[in-house]
Amino acid sequence: TQKMAELLGLGDECREGASGASALAGSCLADNRLNLDVYPDGCRRFLQLFKGRRGEVVQVEFLRLSSNDRLLGTTLGILPHLKHLKSLVLKGGHARDEFGSCQHGSLTNLPTNIGNLRCLTHLDLSFNNLSTLPSCILHLPSLRVLLVSHNSLVALPEDIGSLSKLTFFSAMKNQLKDLPQSIGELAVLQDLYLSENALEFLPEEVGNLHNCTELDLSGNRLSSIPDSLANLKSLRRLHLHSNLLVTVPASLASLPNLSRLDLQNNCLRAVPPEIQTLPFVHLRGNPLGETEPSPQADESSARGLRKLFLASGEDSFSVTSEGCKVVLACGIHFYFPPGAASDPLRIYFRTLAPDPQWVKLRHHDVLLSGVLELQPHGVKFQQEVQIRMPYASPQTLHQREVVVRTFSGQSWSDLRTRVEQKRKSKKHVAHCSVLHFSWFLVVSRLVQNECKVPTEGTLLFSSVDPNIKVTFPPGVTEETRSVKLQVLPVSAEEMEEITADAGCRASPLLCLSQDSLMDFLRPVRIQLPLPPGVTGLNLDRSRLHLLHGDLEGQTWDDITSQVVLEFTHLYAVFEVTHFSWYWLWYTTKTYIGGIAKKVYERLRMYQVNFIALQRKKDPEQVLLQCVPKHKVDPVLKKLQDRYRGPEPSDMVEMFEGEQFFAAFERGISIDMDRPDCVDGRLSFIFYSHLKNMKEIYVTSPVDRKGQAVKGQVSFYRGAIPESIPEDASRRRKGPDSLWLATLPIKLPRLKPRWGENPGPLNGFSFPPLNLGNAETGYLTQANLLSIARRVGADWQTIGLNLGLTYQQIERIGYNNREDLDKQILDMLFSWAQQNSEDPDCVSKLITAMKESGRQDIADEVETIIELGRQKYRESIRRVGLEQESSTEDSAIAMM
């Protein structure tokens, strides 16, 4: 006990006895259920409860804990004491990494005496780090549901068949290469999910699963399936998409209950006609009717390659030595030529929001896409793989070029890129070829000209302005060097607007860099055009200044007196021995360095406006967006039919990649648990050519039954990108300087609704509900309330699987922010009202529970409707009893 107290960090509080634990029990322990995975300190709460109210805790039948919890190891030792436990959930995925992906839990094994839990029927160990299935699981005599998805399992135990009561088994997203023969001994198994593993073949014994209704083998490496699958007479859904199948047995067509056969994205060149004519067969993405490619086939045979079209929910695909073409739902294309992969390889992909902490943009870069990550990292292909990435239109970016940039894990580098614009869709696409997979994005940069400088010397021109050239004389270097040249044109109008001086002129800004740290052995000759309006005939040399800037643009030095300037009618020529930024200015000002620094800073900034609009049909749904000044009118015109709101904010200036925040104030708030919420403020990153937009639900603690709430949303600066001039950073320090703009938000007075009157269901009141039909049985209000008590933190996943929209789920969460029970009830009864006329809604509810990993609730619903069926059968045996009576009796039986 003392050790537990020290682990909990409770000190004297832990020795106060049951008072603290009793308070926790009142909020956590109810109806023999403990849903503690919704709390970041769930294991701590469990240990406190066990210490203070052990007698009640050992009676718990349903327990949920997060395996991301740091105290999980201590908690595991107590679990065998819960002899009455029926359902145990130890899932990871409750924490997220810097890219927003779910982090797996710390669970790698279970205590051996877990096998003594004789009553356990439901065990969920998903999103953990299991490499082998804990042996104690095989000693659970009552186990019916087992979920070990999203782990690192490479094999299943040979005696897996000893789980004789197992009806549901999910091991999707592991690393399984084969299955034990005893898998066929799971005689009562109904649902088997093994998608996204590395299975290359199936044992014939799979055909012994005579009660199996759904079998998911998608995303593996199967080239064939055994004929014994035709023995699965109960099978309704068979998922085989995204494998390497070259043939399927015709006997599958004889399965009497089959209603879905998914064979998409395989290598099928021919399909038995008995299968091809079935209405529920899906064959897209197969090379049907195409001939086998010859071994000598080259790229000219690419048209005959297997084509894969991936849906939005998929995140992987398989590649073989035959090659393939792959199209992602987001529009990204891949071309794997024959021979690129010597062995079958599983490719994983995901798209990430750019984070300036690791997406480092250079000066004057503009981001045109999100980040694409491709795995496995480091694997070298035998031939280059082509990637085509769509990107935002760079119509306002002139005299620049688009490149694909890749991250090695340490630094970013630009790839040789070809761009095109689709004729029909007008979409812009960037093409590149790689031998390794990592992270990729598309940027617009200043046009870069480069050359190798040998000992004999050479000449380098700018393709943006051919009047800019760099001459390398013989003997300029002992070893060949690589030199890069970039030019930023600066118009006279820009100079006048920034400096407020019509007489101020500047040449294009020249940036030179090299791959050597050594100065050149001989002076390099640089030619720059004179500023606009200045010629050798009217030149006043006292007004001309040559500026030298460091590579970060922080300091600008006037080096006019340090070099020999020569002039022609149109050009200025000078010599240097090291490279940096060079800029010719023509002005009457004396201190040019400070002015140049200000101009350079402004050339990197964008003028933007903020908009805050509310949806006309739902004012609690607010759209926030930061829009470049020239796009404001088109954006507002596009949104005006669905949204209303105040005029855009005054114009402000922002850097590419700059962070800013939106804060709702004066009686309006948002969900603070959002992953993009920092200290109560919504975080944004400004990228000039990407959508800086978020649509969220707001709420108010103010009682809106009697009055509207007049609040506001204010925008504040956040972290400034690296390499921002020191003056700009200094001006942005302090609380006042961070404010950008404020716009009004008004939440109207609430109208009376049917749900506001307190009723028996925790404040919810609904018309009488009888879901289903007389033959299959009904679900009533009382049944749904019983189901709601068991849902817990899975309510959002269940709601989505029931068909509610993400917006509905989000709004339910916001409207009942502090009350999990009300969130669950609102979700469940909202769905029930929407589907009350659907005779199949009960079966859909059962399916949604299974898809959400809640087989325990699905079992409860099936038990309820089975009682309804029995009541119905009894009612129709009564002579003269009409359908209405049996309906009423069936409904009563459910109460």
TILOMAR-781162 format. One line per field, with one value per residue (C-alpha): x, y, z. Coordinates in steps of 0.1 Angstrom, whole numbers, plus 5000, padded with zeros to 4 digits. Layout:
BEGIN
c1 = c(X;...)
c2 = c(Y;...)
c3 = c(Z;...)
# end
This chain:
BEGIN
c1 = c(5000;5028;5045;5013;5009;5044;5038;5006;5025;4997;5017;4995;4964;4967;4968;4936;4916;4886;4873;4893;4887;4850;4847;4864;4841;4811;4822;4840;4824;4788;4768;4799;4816;4848;4855;4888;4904;4887;4909;4946;4953;4929;4953;4960;4922;4919;4947;4931;4897;4912;4929;4899;4870;4885;4853;4834;4863;4867;4830;4836;4825;4835;4869;4885;4920;4944;4977;4993;4991;5024;5010;4997;5024;5014;4978;4982;4992;4958;4936;4937;4918;4888;4873;4839;4855;4836;4851;4886;4899;4936;4939;4965;4959;4948;4979;4991;5026;5038;5022;4988;4991;4979;5007;5007;5004;5032;5017;5040;5027;5001;5005;5002;4974;4952;4943;4924;4897;4871;4843;4862;4844;4857;4894;4907;4945;4945;4971;4999;5034;5026;5051;5036;5001;5004;5001;4976;4950;4947;4936;4906;4878;4849;4866;4843;4858;4895;4910;4947;4947;4975;5002;5035;5024;5045;5027;4998;5003;4999;4972;4950;4922;4919;4898;4867;4841;4857;4831;4850;4888;4905;4943;4943;4974;5000;5030;5015;5031;5011;4983;4985;4965;4945;4928;4902;4893;4876;4843;4819;4840;4817;4840;4877;4896;4932;4936;4969;4993;5019;5001;5013;4991;4962;4960;4933;4919;4904;4876;4865;4852;4816;4800;4821;4799;4827;4863;4886;4920;4925;4959;4981;5004;4981;4986;4959;4933;4924;4894;4883;4868;4839;4830;4821;4784;4776;4799;4783;4812;4846;4872;4903;4911;4947;4964;4984;4958;4962;4933;4902;4883;4850;4835;4831;4801;4783;4784;4746;4748;4775;4765;4799;4830;4857;4885;4897;4933;4947;4966;4936;4938;4908;4879;4856;4824;4803;4820;4822;4785;4776;4761;4780;4815;4839;4868;4881;4919;4926;4943;4913;4916;4953;4980;5009;5039;5070;5101;5118;5091;5104;5087;5068;5047;5037;5002;4997;5007;4983;4964;4954;4928;4928;4898;4901;4902;4931;4967;4988;4992;5015;5041;5057;5085;5059;5054;5021;5004;4988;4963;4955;4922;4939;4951;4987;5000;5028;5045;5065;5083;5088;5117;5117;5109;5128;5105;5069;5068;5041;5040;5025;5016;5000;4995;5005;4998;5030;5046;5071;5091;5104;5092;5119;5113;5141;5138;5111;5099;5062;5046;5022;5012;5009;5035;5034;5052;5060;5073;5093;5121;5156;5146;5163;5144;5161;5147;5134;5098;5079;5057;5031;5019;4991;4998;4981;4980;5010;4993;5004;5040;5060;5096;5098;5099;5081;5101;5095;5114;5123;5134;5162;5155;5182;5178;5157;5168;5152;5146;5147;5111;5089;5055;5024;4988;4960;4940;4906;4909;4934;4951;4989;5010;5047;5066;5098;5116;5132;5151;5142;5110;5108;5088;5079;5062;5059;5073;5077;5112;5132;5145;5178;5206;5236;5269;5301;5331;5363;5399;5396;5367;5332;5303;5269;5238;5204;5175;5152;5173;5200;5216;5228;5259;5289;5323;5347;5383;5408;5426;5396;5396;5419;5390;5357;5330;5292;5277;5241;5225;5190;5174;5146;5132;5121;5098;5100;5064;5073;5102;5081;5053;5077;5101;5075;5103;5095;5132;5144;5153;5170;5183;5171;5184;5212;5220;5251;5261;5286;5293;5328;5338;5369;5371;5378;5415;5409;5382;5349;5333;5296;5274;5242;5217;5215;5183;5152;5154;5192;5216;5253;5244;5224;5241;5250;5276;5272;5236;5246;5253;5263;5250;5262;5239;5244;5226;5199;5192;5198;5225;5231;5265;5274;5305;5306;5339;5354;5351;5359;5326;5327;5298;5284;5253;5231;5252;5274;5303;5323;5346;5343;5360;5332;5295;5263;5235;5242;5220;5224;5205;5200;5188;5196;5194;5226;5221;5211;5217;5187;5163;5174;5168;5132;5126;5140;5117;5086;5094;5090;5056;5020;4991;4962;4927;4909;4873;4849;4816;4787;4767;4732;4714;4736;4751;4772;4792;4820;4844;4877;4901;4932;4930;4956;4943;4938;4917;4892;4865;4864;4864;4835;4815;4819;4807;4779;4751;4758;4775;4770;4792;4810;4833;4868;4894;4918;4949;4978;5011;5024;5054;5051;5050;5041;5019;4988;4960;4923;4907;4870;4862;4833;4811;4820;4843;4855;4864;4898;4906;4911;4946;4950;4940;4969;4961;4925;4934;4930;4964;4969;5000;4998;5008;4999;4988;4971;4937;4943;4907;4890;4854;4844;4815;4814;4793;4786;4784;4759;4722;4709;4673;4667;4692;4717;4754;4775;4811;4841;4870;4905;4936;4971;5005;5023;5057;5077;5095;5132;5155;5131;5150;5158;5139;5107;5111;5116;5085;5064;5073;5050;5012;5000;5021;5008;4972;4962;4925;4891;4858;4823;4805;4769;4751;4713;4688;4678;4643;4624;4629;4614;4646;4647;4621;4636;4626;4635;4666;4691;4674;4664;4628;4618;4586;4581;4606;4601;4631;4630;4601;4578;4595;4630;4620;4621;4644;4627;4638;4646;4668;4687;4693;4707;4730;4741;4754;4779;4792;4818;4845;4838;4807;4822;4835;4801;4783;4804;4798;4761;4761;4762;4783;4815;4798;4770;4794;4814;4783;4770;4804;4803;4767;4774;4810;4812;4789;4800;4766;4747;4771;4763;4726;4724;4743;4723;4689;4697;4705;4674;4651;4667;4662;4630;4613;4641;4631;4668;4681;4686;4709;4728;4732;4747;4770;4782;4790;4811;4829;4836;4852;4823;4812;4800;4773;4765;4759;4736;4715;4713;4701;4673;4660;4662;4637;4616;4617;4606;4577;4567;4566;4545;4521;4514;4505;4476;4444;4429;4457;4464;4497;4491;4488;4520;4538;4527;4536;4570;4576;4565;4589;4618;4610)
c2 = c(5000;5024;5017;5023;5056;5066;5057;5078;5107;5111;5115;5123;5125;5088;5080;5099;5068;5063;5099;5109;5075;5078;5111;5096;5065;5087;5100;5070;5038;5032;5001;4978;4997;5017;5038;5053;5057;5090;5105;5112;5099;5069;5044;5067;5069;5031;5026;5051;5034;5000;5013;5030;5009;4975;4956;4975;4975;4937;4935;4955;4937;4962;4981;5004;5018;5037;5018;5052;5058;5058;5038;5010;4985;4990;4986;4954;4935;4943;4931;4894;4903;4914;4879;4891;4910;4904;4931;4945;4972;4982;5002;5027;5055;5080;5102;5117;5125;5158;5148;5141;5103;5080;5068;5031;5021;5007;4972;4944;4915;4906;4890;4852;4851;4871;4837;4831;4856;4829;4854;4875;4874;4906;4916;4946;4952;4973;5000;4985;4970;4933;4912;4879;4871;4867;4830;4837;4847;4811;4801;4824;4798;4823;4846;4854;4887;4894;4925;4929;4953;4978;4958;4942;4905;4884;4851;4837;4808;4773;4765;4795;4770;4764;4796;4774;4801;4829;4846;4878;4881;4912;4912;4938;4960;4937;4919;4883;4863;4831;4815;4784;4754;4755;4786;4763;4749;4782;4765;4793;4822;4846;4876;4874;4906;4901;4930;4949;4922;4903;4870;4852;4821;4807;4772;4750;4748;4782;4764;4749;4782;4772;4799;4827;4855;4881;4875;4904;4895;4928;4945;4913;4895;4867;4854;4827;4815;4779;4762;4754;4789;4775;4756;4788;4785;4812;4838;4871;4894;4885;4912;4904;4938;4951;4917;4900;4875;4861;4837;4830;4797;4797;4778;4811;4819;4790;4805;4808;4839;4859;4895;4912;4900;4926;4917;4953;4962;4927;4911;4893;4891;4867;4859;4829;4839;4826;4852;4881;4881;4884;4918;4922;4915;4945;4942;4977;4980;4946;4941;4921;4910;4921;4897;4887;4911;4895;4893;4918;4944;4979;5012;5011;4984;5007;5009;4973;4976;4968;4999;5005;5031;5036;5049;5078;5054;5033;5040;5013;4991;4963;4965;4935;4931;4934;4971;4990;5024;5037;5066;5079;5095;5129;5129;5118;5092;5067;5047;5017;5004;4966;4956;4986;4963;4930;4914;4921;4953;4970;5007;5030;5066;5095;5132;5156;5193;5213;5222;5251;5234;5208;5221;5247;5272;5293;5330;5338;5302;5296;5263;5249;5215;5195;5170;5134;5107;5074;5044;5023;5048;5039;5011;5015;5007;4990;5016;5051;5054;5083;5105;5130;5155;5180;5215;5249;5272;5296;5321;5351;5339;5352;5345;5316;5278;5248;5220;5189;5191;5160;5155;5130;5130;5157;5182;5192;5191;5199;5172;5176;5184;5186;5204;5203;5216;5192;5203;5193;5199;5227;5212;5217;5186;5182;5151;5138;5104;5089;5058;5062;5071;5098;5130;5152;5186;5211;5246;5276;5291;5318;5304;5288;5287;5266;5254;5237;5260;5242;5255;5269;5292;5296;5320;5318;5337;5343;5329;5354;5384;5375;5409;5395;5374;5361;5355;5331;5337;5309;5299;5310;5276;5246;5221;5222;5239;5241;5276;5287;5320;5333;5367;5385;5413;5444;5468;5506;5506;5482;5504;5535;5519;5506;5536;5563;5579;5582;5588;5556;5528;5494;5467;5431;5414;5389;5359;5339;5307;5279;5245;5255;5274;5287;5321;5322;5324;5352;5379;5369;5395;5403;5423;5439;5461;5496;5505;5514;5548;5551;5549;5556;5590;5604;5585;5605;5583;5599;5584;5549;5524;5487;5468;5435;5414;5383;5351;5357;5393;5406;5431;5452;5470;5497;5484;5510;5524;5489;5477;5492;5499;5501;5514;5509;5525;5499;5479;5482;5457;5449;5420;5399;5369;5355;5351;5365;5389;5419;5449;5482;5512;5546;5572;5605;5588;5585;5555;5529;5497;5504;5512;5481;5459;5473;5468;5433;5424;5438;5419;5387;5396;5392;5416;5396;5401;5379;5368;5353;5340;5321;5296;5309;5277;5271;5303;5281;5269;5295;5297;5315;5322;5343;5354;5373;5407;5400;5369;5384;5394;5360;5341;5361;5358;5320;5318;5345;5320;5299;5323;5357;5379;5412;5428;5415;5429;5456;5446;5431;5417;5382;5361;5327;5300;5324;5311;5330;5322;5328;5334;5336;5362;5378;5349;5326;5296;5265;5230;5233;5196;5201;5190;5224;5244;5260;5278;5282;5296;5280;5276;5284;5285;5310;5298;5322;5296;5271;5274;5289;5280;5262;5256;5249;5249;5275;5276;5299;5294;5323;5313;5321;5313;5349;5368;5367;5366;5393;5380;5384;5365;5381;5371;5372;5365;5334;5320;5339;5319;5315;5340;5369;5403;5413;5445;5427;5403;5431;5449;5418;5413;5421;5414;5445;5439;5404;5415;5416;5421;5416;5407;5404;5371;5369;5338;5344;5338;5301;5292;5267;5232;5198;5187;5215;5202;5179;5143;5109;5105;5130;5160;5144;5139;5120;5107;5070;5049;5014;5007;4977;4956;4930;4900;4909;4926;4962;4985;5010;5040;5018;4996;5025;5040;5007;5006;5042;5033;5010;5032;5053;5071;5052;5073;5094;5063;5046;5077;5079;5042;5048;5074;5106;5133;5146;5180;5164;5146;5177;5197;5171;5172;5210;5212;5188;5196;5187;5157;5125;5108;5136;5133;5096;5101;5129;5109;5077;5093;5117;5086;5068;5096;5099;5062;5054;5045;5022;4986;4976;5001;4976;4955;4986;4994;4960;4963;4998;4984;4956;4980;5002;4973;4970;4934;4934;4960;4942;4910;4929;4942;4908;4894;4920;4914;4876;4881;4901;4873;4848;4871;4875;4838;4833;4860;4846;4813;4828;4823;4856;4878;4907;4921;4953;4933;4913;4945;4959;4927;4927;4962;4956;4926;4950;4973)
c3 = c(5000;5009;4976;4957;4975;4965;4929;4929;4944;4969;5001;5030;5008;5001;5038;5045;5038;5017;5016;4984;4968;4976;4958;4928;4929;4928;4894;4880;4894;4884;4876;4878;4851;4851;4819;4829;4794;4791;4818;4812;4847;4845;4860;4890;4896;4894;4920;4943;4940;4946;4977;4991;4979;4971;4979;4951;4926;4926;4916;4884;4853;4826;4827;4802;4807;4784;4777;4771;4808;4826;4856;4834;4846;4882;4874;4855;4886;4902;4873;4882;4914;4894;4892;4879;4849;4817;4794;4796;4772;4774;4742;4731;4706;4733;4728;4695;4682;4666;4633;4649;4645;4673;4695;4704;4740;4761;4766;4755;4776;4802;4837;4834;4860;4837;4825;4858;4848;4842;4833;4808;4774;4758;4755;4735;4733;4701;4694;4715;4710;4713;4692;4704;4717;4755;4764;4792;4767;4755;4791;4791;4789;4783;4758;4729;4715;4710;4694;4689;4659;4653;4671;4659;4659;4635;4642;4661;4686;4672;4697;4689;4682;4720;4722;4715;4723;4702;4679;4670;4662;4648;4642;4614;4609;4623;4606;4603;4576;4580;4601;4622;4611;4643;4631;4616;4651;4660;4653;4664;4650;4631;4623;4613;4604;4592;4568;4563;4574;4553;4547;4516;4518;4538;4553;4540;4575;4571;4552;4585;4599;4590;4611;4597;4583;4575;4565;4558;4542;4523;4521;4523;4498;4488;4453;4456;4481;4490;4474;4509;4513;4493;4525;4543;4537;4563;4547;4538;4531;4518;4515;4493;4478;4476;4474;4446;4435;4400;4403;4424;4426;4407;4436;4456;4434;4450;4485;4493;4517;4500;4495;4490;4473;4470;4446;4437;4432;4425;4396;4381;4343;4341;4364;4362;4345;4374;4396;4371;4366;4403;4411;4444;4430;4429;4403;4398;4396;4380;4346;4333;4297;4294;4283;4305;4300;4284;4306;4282;4287;4292;4300;4267;4283;4312;4298;4307;4343;4371;4383;4419;4428;4466;4485;4511;4541;4528;4538;4521;4490;4478;4450;4433;4407;4380;4389;4390;4388;4419;4423;4458;4466;4471;4435;4440;4414;4416;4388;4399;4367;4363;4384;4408;4437;4436;4463;4473;4493;4514;4509;4536;4530;4548;4542;4570;4577;4574;4607;4605;4633;4608;4574;4569;4541;4526;4519;4494;4492;4490;4501;4475;4490;4522;4532;4518;4538;4522;4540;4545;4548;4535;4512;4479;4447;4418;4394;4400;4412;4397;4419;4407;4433;4427;4441;4445;4415;4415;4392;4412;4414;4385;4375;4399;4395;4412;4427;4448;4481;4501;4537;4545;4582;4587;4559;4529;4493;4460;4434;4396;4389;4358;4360;4339;4339;4331;4301;4314;4351;4349;4379;4384;4389;4398;4386;4402;4404;4435;4446;4483;4501;4528;4531;4501;4495;4466;4469;4446;4448;4430;4397;4403;4377;4385;4369;4377;4378;4366;4368;4333;4344;4329;4325;4343;4332;4349;4330;4347;4336;4310;4316;4349;4344;4364;4348;4364;4350;4345;4377;4398;4417;4421;4423;4405;4425;4421;4420;4422;4412;4421;4412;4429;4406;4424;4405;4408;4420;4449;4459;4459;4479;4506;4508;4501;4479;4442;4435;4451;4426;4429;4406;4408;4440;4432;4454;4447;4467;4463;4478;4491;4522;4505;4488;4451;4441;4416;4416;4400;4377;4382;4359;4372;4352;4365;4384;4363;4347;4353;4324;4320;4304;4333;4362;4393;4409;4443;4444;4434;4461;4460;4489;4503;4525;4545;4535;4561;4550;4585;4577;4546;4542;4516;4499;4471;4484;4488;4451;4417;4399;4362;4342;4306;4292;4309;4334;4365;4367;4398;4412;4444;4458;4480;4474;4491;4483;4460;4453;4434;4449;4434;4460;4477;4511;4530;4554;4529;4550;4573;4544;4524;4555;4558;4520;4521;4551;4533;4501;4521;4537;4525;4530;4544;4559;4584;4580;4606;4592;4607;4589;4582;4591;4622;4637;4662;4633;4626;4597;4603;4575;4568;4532;4510;4502;4465;4472;4497;4473;4454;4487;4502;4470;4471;4507;4507;4500;4531;4555;4570;4591;4596;4570;4568;4592;4583;4564;4583;4571;4577;4567;4549;4576;4605;4633;4645;4669;4671;4705;4712;4738;4757;4765;4735;4738;4720;4730;4748;4741;4704;4693;4676;4707;4727;4759;4749;4715;4681;4663;4626;4603;4575;4540;4513;4487;4510;4527;4561;4571;4600;4606;4643;4666;4694;4725;4754;4792;4792;4793;4758;4766;4775;4754;4726;4733;4716;4717;4695;4680;4681;4661;4676;4663;4675;4668;4641;4615;4617;4600;4604;4606;4642;4639;4629;4658;4683;4671;4677;4714;4742;4746;4728;4697;4693;4686;4649;4646;4663;4646;4662;4667;4678;4690;4688;4715;4717;4707;4729;4717;4725;4741;4767;4791;4817;4811;4824;4802;4819;4805;4771;4762;4731;4715;4721;4702;4687;4665;4642;4632;4649;4634;4645;4678;4689;4707;4730;4750;4780;4758;4743;4778;4789;4758;4764;4799;4783;4754;4772;4753;4720;4714;4686;4667;4671;4660;4628;4621;4626;4598;4617;4601;4616;4620;4640;4662;4668;4677;4701;4718;4721;4733;4761;4768;4805;4805;4788;4796;4778;4748;4745;4749;4724;4698;4703;4704;4675;4654;4667;4656;4622;4616;4634;4601;4589;4595;4593;4618;4645;4624;4614;4651;4657;4627;4639;4673;4658;4635;4665;4684;4708;4704;4740;4731;4699;4719;4743;4714;4698;4731;4733;4698;4703;4732;4707;4682;4708;4719;4682;4676;4707;4696;4661;4676;4694;4675;4662;4675;4650;4641;4661;4694;4687;4681;4714;4732;4716;4726;4761;4763;4756;4785)
# end
